[in-house]
Amino acid sequence: SSSKSGDAAASGEGEEKKEGDDGEGTGIVPVDNGAVHDRYRWTQSLQDLNVYIPVPAGTKAKHLKIDIRKKGLTATVQGQAPVLDADLFATVKLEDCFWSVEDDTTSGGRLVSITLSKMNQMEWWKHVCVGEPEINTQKVEPENSKLSDLDGDTRQTVEKMMYDQRQKAAGLPTADEQGKQD
């Protein structure tokens, strides 16, 4: 079957891991710091990781088996093979993890939303579960949009850090260095 090789070339953009460009990292380019897969999508902040699994309209909590463990996750919709069933990339704080099922306004179906609270809140996860496709954590964007959630002092500190990072990257003086110049 010669069609197989043709399809792979078309759909496999960005899949092949090029050796030697270590600076860029490997894996798929993150979407909302996570990824969109066939049967689920996930996003993350430094503190939490969210998994979204589309399920048929009419699905209720009792049709779902969501088992969150310190270092594992099983998510099963009644009558189907598990969407996720493996060890987690890293440990989670069980008491802060939860899940819900809600209407998915975009698809008209429902959506299972699983929130995992990371034990290590200074680490980007490469994937939700071991064995799942990995994202390129070098391309993760810290959540600038969430600045509004922070209290004033924290927000100023974070904004200054981000400003300084941008200035440094551009080879310009940081806020403190500018202050000295004035």
C-alpha positions in Angstrom: 0.0 0.0 0.0 1.8 3.1 -1.3 -0.8 5.5 0.1 0.4 5.1 3.7 3.8 6.8 3.1 2.1 9.7 1.4 -0.4 10.3 4.3 2.3 10.2 6.9 4.3 13.0 5.2 1.2 15.2 5.0 -0.1 14.8 8.5 3.2 14.4 10.3 4.4 18.0 10.2 6.4 18.7 13.3 6.4 15.1 14.5 9.9 14.2 13.6 12.3 15.0 16.4 15.4 16.6 14.9 18.5 15.8 16.9 21.0 18.5 17.5 18.7 21.6 18.0 18.8 21.2 21.8 17.9 24.9 22.3 14.5 24.5 20.9 13.6 21.2 22.8 11.5 18.5 21.2 7.8 17.6 21.1 4.7 19.2 19.8 4.2 22.9 20.1 2.0 23.6 23.1 -1.6 24.9 22.8 -2.5 26.8 26.0 0.7 25.2 27.5 -0.8 21.8 26.9 -2.0 20.0 23.7 -5.0 18.9 21.8 -5.1 15.1 21.2 -7.7 12.9 19.5 -9.7 12.1 22.6 -8.9 14.9 25.0 -7.1 18.2 25.4 -5.1 19.6 28.3 -3.8 22.9 29.5 -1.6 23.9 32.4 -0.4 26.7 34.6 2.6 26.3 36.9 0.1 25.4 39.7 -2.5 23.3 38.0 -3.1 21.1 35.0 -6.6 20.8 33.4 -7.7 17.8 31.3 -10.8 18.2 29.1 -12.5 15.1 27.7 -15.4 15.6 25.3 -18.2 13.1 26.0 -21.6 12.6 24.4 -24.5 14.8 25.2 -26.5 13.4 28.1 -23.4 11.9 29.8 -23.8 12.2 33.6 -21.2 11.9 36.4 -22.4 8.4 37.1 -21.5 7.3 33.6 -17.9 8.3 34.3 -15.1 6.7 36.3 -12.5 9.3 37.1 -9.8 8.0 39.4 -7.2 10.5 40.4 -4.2 9.1 42.3 -1.1 10.8 43.7 0.8 9.6 40.7 -1.8 8.3 38.3 -5.0 9.0 36.4 -7.7 6.8 35.0 -10.6 8.5 33.0 -13.2 6.2 31.6 -16.6 6.9 29.9 -19.1 4.0 30.5 -18.8 1.4 27.7 -15.6 2.8 26.2 -11.9 2.1 26.7 -10.2 4.5 29.1 -9.3 7.8 27.6 -6.4 8.0 30.0 -5.1 5.2 32.2 -1.5 5.6 33.2 1.0 7.1 35.6 1.0 10.9 35.8 4.1 12.9 34.6 4.6 14.0 38.2 2.9 13.8 41.6 -0.3 15.8 42.4 -1.8 17.1 45.6 -4.8 14.8 45.9 -6.8 17.0 48.3 -6.7 19.8 45.7 -7.7 17.7 42.7 -11.3 17.6 41.4 -13.3 16.9 38.3 -16.7 17.8 37.0 -18.8 17.3 33.9 -20.4 20.3 32.2 -22.1 21.3 28.9 -19.6 21.9 26.1 -21.1 25.0 24.3 -18.8 24.6 21.3 -19.7 21.0 20.4 -23.2 20.7 21.9 -22.0 17.6 23.8 -20.6 17.6 27.3 -17.1 18.0 28.6 -15.4 16.3 31.5 -13.1 18.8 33.2 -10.3 17.3 35.5 -8.2 19.7 37.5 -4.9 18.3 38.9 -3.0 20.4 41.4 0.7 19.9 40.9 2.9 19.0 43.9 5.9 20.9 42.3 4.5 24.2 41.3 7.7 25.3 39.5 7.6 22.7 36.8 6.0 22.5 33.4 4.6 19.0 32.5 5.6 17.5 29.2 2.4 15.4 29.1 -0.4 14.4 31.4 0.3 10.7 31.6 3.5 8.7 30.9 3.4 7.4 27.3 1.2 10.2 26.0 2.6 12.5 23.3 5.0 15.1 24.8 4.9 18.9 24.3 7.9 21.1 23.8 8.1 22.7 27.3 10.7 25.2 25.9 7.7 26.9 24.1 5.4 27.1 27.1 4.2 30.6 27.8 3.9 31.7 31.5 0.4 32.9 32.1 0.5 36.7 31.4 -3.3 36.8 31.1 -3.8 35.7 34.7 -2.0 38.7 36.1 -5.4 40.2 36.9 -6.0 37.4 39.4 -2.9 38.3 41.5 -3.0 40.8 44.4 -1.4 44.2 43.8 2.1 43.5 45.2 2.5 40.1 43.6 1.3 41.4 40.4 3.8 44.3 40.3 6.6 41.9 41.1 5.5 39.5 38.3 5.0 42.4 35.9 8.5 43.7 36.8 10.0 40.2 36.3 8.4 39.9 32.9 9.5 43.4 31.9 13.0 42.7 33.0 13.0 39.4 31.1 11.9 41.1 28.0 14.5 43.9 28.4 17.3 41.4 29.0 16.2 39.4 26.0 16.4 42.5 23.9 19.7 43.5 25.4 18.2 46.6 27.2 18.6 47.7 30.8 16.2 46.2 33.4 13.9 48.5 35.4 16.4 48.7 38.3 19.2 49.6 35.9 17.0 52.2 34.3 16.3 53.7 37.7 20.0 54.0 38.4 20.5 55.8 35.1 17.8 58.4 35.8 
